[in-house]
Amino acid sequence: MKSPAPPKHLSAEARRWWRRLVSEYDITDEAGLLLLLAALEAFDRMRDAQAEIGRDGIVTLDRFGQRKPHPACVIERDARAQMLAALRALNLDLEPVRDAPGRPPGR
């Protein structure tokens, strides 16, 4: 059976993760794919927030000239939490499916 293709609206980095996780963990059920999609959409949101913080700095000035955390810090934190929750729900801490004996690659 052919692995499901990554959704086109995901970033190139998230599409690479999609292909890798679908392949290594044999994620083919609808619920698993939905959880993976939620995780990778949150991943993209987190990366977008990180890019804004990288461009503007972690601290901004309010209208009174007082330093305050960049608003994207909250987006980054929340997106990271959403991504990790979706990955936990996928139970990816289990050993990936593989045909060869021995430890999985990358360990």
Buried (B, 14 or more C-beta within 10 A) or exposed (E): EEEBEBBEEBBEEBBEBBBEBBEBBBBEEEEBBEBBBBBBBBBBBBBBBBEBBEEEEEEBEEEEEEEEEBEBBEBBEBBBEBBBBBBEBBEBEEEBEBEEEEEEEEE
